[in-house]
Amino acid sequence: MSSLTYDLTLAGLSVGAAAALTGIGLIVTYRATGVLNFAHGAIAMVCAYVLRALVVDGACRCGGPPR
């Protein structure tokens, strides 16, 4: 039971951290430019696709299964 609690806590913290960083990015962009930019999601998806391509090709082992 404690392993499940530990796993769920880490999952919640990582999702919360990602949401907080996205919110901070929106605030910094708005305060610097005065324009509310919603392109953060598109940039995050490009980063996710690039990371997946690197992991599949074997160029980057971060987040990949151990060998």
MOVENVEN-V815092 format. One record per residue. N is the residue number from 1. RES is the residue in one letter. SS is DSSP state (A for helix, B for strand, O for the rest). PSI is psi as a letter, one per 20 degrees, with the letter a starting at -180 (NA if undefined). Layout:
N | RES | SS | PSI
N | RES | SS | PSI
This chain:
1 | M | O | h
2 | S | A | h
3 | S | A | g
4 | L | A | g
5 | T | A | g
6 | Y | A | g
7 | D | A | g
8 | L | A | h
9 | T | A | g
10 | L | A | h
11 | A | A | g
12 | G | A | g
13 | L | A | h
14 | S | A | g
15 | V | A | g
16 | G | A | h
17 | A | A | g
18 | A | A | g
19 | A | A | h
20 | A | A | g
21 | L | A | h
22 | T | A | g
23 | G | A | g
24 | I | A | h
25 | G | A | g
26 | L | A | g
27 | I | A | g
28 | V | A | g
29 | T | A | g
30 | Y | A | g
31 | R | A | h
32 | A | A | h
33 | T | A | h
34 | G | O | j
35 | V | O | p
36 | L | O | o
37 | N | O | p
38 | F | O | k
39 | A | O | i
40 | H | A | h
41 | G | A | g
42 | A | A | h
43 | I | A | h
44 | A | A | h
45 | M | A | h
46 | V | A | g
47 | C | A | g
48 | A | A | g
49 | Y | A | g
50 | V | A | g
51 | L | A | g
52 | R | A | g
53 | A | A | h
54 | L | A | h
55 | V | A | g
56 | V | A | h
57 | D | A | i
58 | G | O | j
59 | A | O | h
60 | C | O | p
61 | R | O | j
62 | C | O | p
63 | G | O | i
64 | G | O | r
65 | P | O | q
66 | P | O | q
67 | R | O | NA
